[in-house]
Amino acid sequence: MPRKTIESFQVEHLQVLDENGQVDPALDPKLSAEDLKKLYRVMLLARMVDDRMYKLQAQGRMGTFPGVRGQEACVGVTYALEPTDWLQPAFRETACLFWRGIQPKRVLQYFAGMEEGNVFPEEARTWPIPICVGSQTLHATGVAWADQIRGEKNVTLCYFGDGGTSEGDFHEALNMAGIYKLPIVYVCMNNQYAISVPRAIQSGSKTLAQKAIGYGFSGLQIDGNDLMAAVVAGREAVARARAGKGPTLIEMVTYRLGPHTTADDARRYRSEEEVKAWLPKDPLVRMRKFMEKKSLWNANVQTEWEAEFAELIEKDVQEYEAELAAVDPMEMFDAVYATLTPELAAQKEQARTYAHLKHGH
């Protein structure tokens, strides 16, 4: 008996705004001048907070953290959400947090070791930053399922990196979402590296977007440094989810311009030439070119915004450092178990002794 085709699939790639700041008229999301400025300002704030955190870390005033430089266009998908929708970030989506009204101080607190910074205001409808790779996909899927059971019309948006697609959590989450046609949008920030493992050996599939097909819903690949493409894809996926038509997986092809974290030396596994090749694709640079054509940006405006944000960030730095100084670091031992174990009690005493010796007590 001859073979016959049962199903066939295709994965599309979307770009709206190119590296020269030109928009495809047929795909232009036609954002208002006000929203364009708001989105760019949020991306700029995320970049400046990132830069300030690198300086703080070098001075011993900040803990290990993952940089966001080059991935700020992720906010375009978050832009498509309603205030009642849910956001589940990974750990490079500070622009998305700021768009939801979360202050930079929270991010500074969290990566300085204050867990309070990872508890966001209830009205932000934003779940905590996860550190276990891919685990948030299950949490977000559970939230979407709960909304579906309750008959709520909310949509859940979940971000993760390309390395997360190699985790079992990712596959379990997408499988469940496909079965129940859950109101969820998954965004894979494909920044080319899962720590030091390049995308080429992370997965044998030509795209990461096509992984959605195995679970019964569509996947779309977009230029991850293109804010406009993120807006277009986000609007379509959120509308589909809200209409009860199920999930979407959006693969944003971007690049991590800095190291994986401040504890990483990216020079050990990638070349300077590779990094330089991605610099012209910087999402902030192409947005500046686009906005300049519309008389919404110029060098003087950039200077004004940078001065405004520098003042805001410095104020937040002073506040979080004052709060951090008042925290007893021994508290980290007290909430692990209901009753402190003998092993933790010994470690706590050792840490207390070290702290006293360090400060000359």
Secondary structure in CASP SS format (residue, H / E / C, confidence):
PFRMAT SS
TARGET T0000
AUTHOR 0000-0000-0000
METHOD secondary structure of the structure
MODEL  1
M C 1.00
P C 1.00
R C 1.00
K C 1.00
T C 1.00
I C 1.00
E C 1.00
S C 1.00
F C 1.00
Q C 1.00
V C 1.00
E E 1.00
H E 1.00
L E 1.00
Q C 1.00
V C 1.00
L E 1.00
D C 1.00
E C 1.00
N C 1.00
G C 1.00
Q C 1.00
V E 1.00
D C 1.00
P C 1.00
A C 1.00
L C 1.00
D C 1.00
P C 1.00
K C 1.00
L C 1.00
S C 1.00
A H 1.00
E H 1.00
D H 1.00
L H 1.00
K H 1.00
K H 1.00
L H 1.00
Y H 1.00
R H 1.00
V H 1.00
M H 1.00
L H 1.00
L H 1.00
A H 1.00
R H 1.00
M H 1.00
V H 1.00
D H 1.00
D H 1.00
R H 1.00
M H 1.00
Y H 1.00
K H 1.00
L H 1.00
Q H 1.00
A H 1.00
Q C 1.00
G C 1.00
R C 1.00
M C 1.00
G C 1.00
T C 1.00
F C 1.00
P C 1.00
G C 1.00
V C 1.00
R C 1.00
G C 1.00
Q C 1.00
E H 1.00
A H 1.00
C H 1.00
V H 1.00
G H 1.00
V H 1.00
T H 1.00
Y C 1.00
A C 1.00
L C 1.00
E C 1.00
P C 1.00
T C 1.00
D C 1.00
W E 1.00
L E 1.00
Q E 1.00
P C 1.00
A C 1.00
F C 1.00
R C 1.00
E C 1.00
T H 1.00
A H 1.00
C H 1.00
L H 1.00
F H 1.00
W H 1.00
R C 1.00
G C 1.00
I C 1.00
Q C 1.00
P H 1.00
K H 1.00
R H 1.00
V H 1.00
L H 1.00
Q H 1.00
Y H 1.00
F H 1.00
A C 1.00
G C 1.00
M C 1.00
E H 1.00
E H 1.00
G H 1.00
N H 1.00
V C 1.00
F C 1.00
P C 1.00
E H 1.00
E H 1.00
A H 1.00
R C 1.00
T E 1.00
W C 1.00
P C 1.00
I C 1.00
P C 1.00
I C 1.00
C C 1.00
V C 1.00
G C 1.00
S H 1.00
Q H 1.00
T H 1.00
L H 1.00
H H 1.00
A H 1.00
T H 1.00
G H 1.00
V H 1.00
A H 1.00
W H 1.00
A H 1.00
D H 1.00
Q H 1.00
I H 1.00
R H 1.00
G C 1.00
E C 1.00
K C 1.00
N C 1.00
V C 1.00
T E 1.00
L E 1.00
C E 1.00
Y E 1.00
F E 1.00
G E 1.00
D H 1.00
G H 1.00
G H 1.00
T H 1.00
S H 1.00
E C 1.00
G H 1.00
D H 1.00
F H 1.00
H H 1.00
E H 1.00
A H 1.00
L H 1.00
N H 1.00
M H 1.00
A H 1.00
G H 1.00
I H 1.00
Y H 1.00
K C 1.00
L C 1.00
P C 1.00
I E 1.00
V E 1.00
Y E 1.00
V E 1.00
C E 1.00
M E 1.00
N E 1.00
N C 1.00
Q C 1.00
Y E 1.00
A E 1.00
I C 1.00
S C 1.00
V E 1.00
P E 1.00
R H 1.00
A H 1.00
I H 1.00
Q C 1.00
S C 1.00
G C 1.00
S C 1.00
K C 1.00
T C 1.00
L C 1.00
A H 1.00
Q H 1.00
K H 1.00
A H 1.00
I H 1.00
G H 1.00
Y H 1.00
G C 1.00
F C 1.00
S E 1.00
G E 1.00
L E 1.00
Q E 1.00
I E 1.00
D E 1.00
G C 1.00
N C 1.00
D C 1.00
L H 1.00
M H 1.00
A H 1.00
A H 1.00
V H 1.00
V H 1.00
A H 1.00
G H 1.00
R H 1.00
E H 1.00
A H 1.00
V H 1.00
A H 1.00
R H 1.00
A H 1.00
R H 1.00
A C 1.00
G C 1.00
K C 1.00
G C 1.00
P C 1.00
T E 1.00
L E 1.00
I E 1.00
E E 1.00
M E 1.00
V E 1.00
T C 1.00
Y C 1.00
R C 1.00
L C 1.00
G C 1.00
P C 1.00
H C 1.00
T C 1.00
T C 1.00
A C 1.00
D C 1.00
D C 1.00
A H 1.00
R H 1.00
R H 1.00
Y C 1.00
R C 1.00
S C 1.00
E H 1.00
E H 1.00
E H 1.00
V H 1.00
K H 1.00
A H 1.00
W H 1.00
L H 1.00
P H 1.00
K H 1.00
D C 1.00
P H 1.00
L H 1.00
V H 1.00
R H 1.00
M H 1.00
R H 1.00
K H 1.00
F H 1.00
M H 1.00
E H 1.00
K H 1.00
K C 1.00
S C 1.00
L C 1.00
W C 1.00
N C 1.00
A H 1.00
N H 1.00
V H 1.00
Q H 1.00
T H 1.00
E H 1.00
W H 1.00
E H 1.00
A H 1.00
E H 1.00
F H 1.00
A H 1.00
E H 1.00
L H 1.00
I H 1.00
E H 1.00
K H 1.00
D H 1.00
V H 1.00
Q H 1.00
E H 1.00
Y H 1.00
E H 1.00
A H 1.00
E H 1.00
L H 1.00
A H 1.00
A C 1.00
V C 1.00
D C 1.00
P H 1.00
M H 1.00
E H 1.00
M H 1.00
F H 1.00
D C 1.00
A C 1.00
V C 1.00
Y C 1.00
A C 1.00
T C 1.00
L C 1.00
T C 1.00
P H 1.00
E H 1.00
L H 1.00
A H 1.00
A H 1.00
Q H 1.00
K H 1.00
E H 1.00
Q H 1.00
A H 1.00
R H 1.00
T H 1.00
Y H 1.00
A H 1.00
H H 1.00
L H 1.00
K H 1.00
H C 1.00
G C 1.00
H C 1.00
END
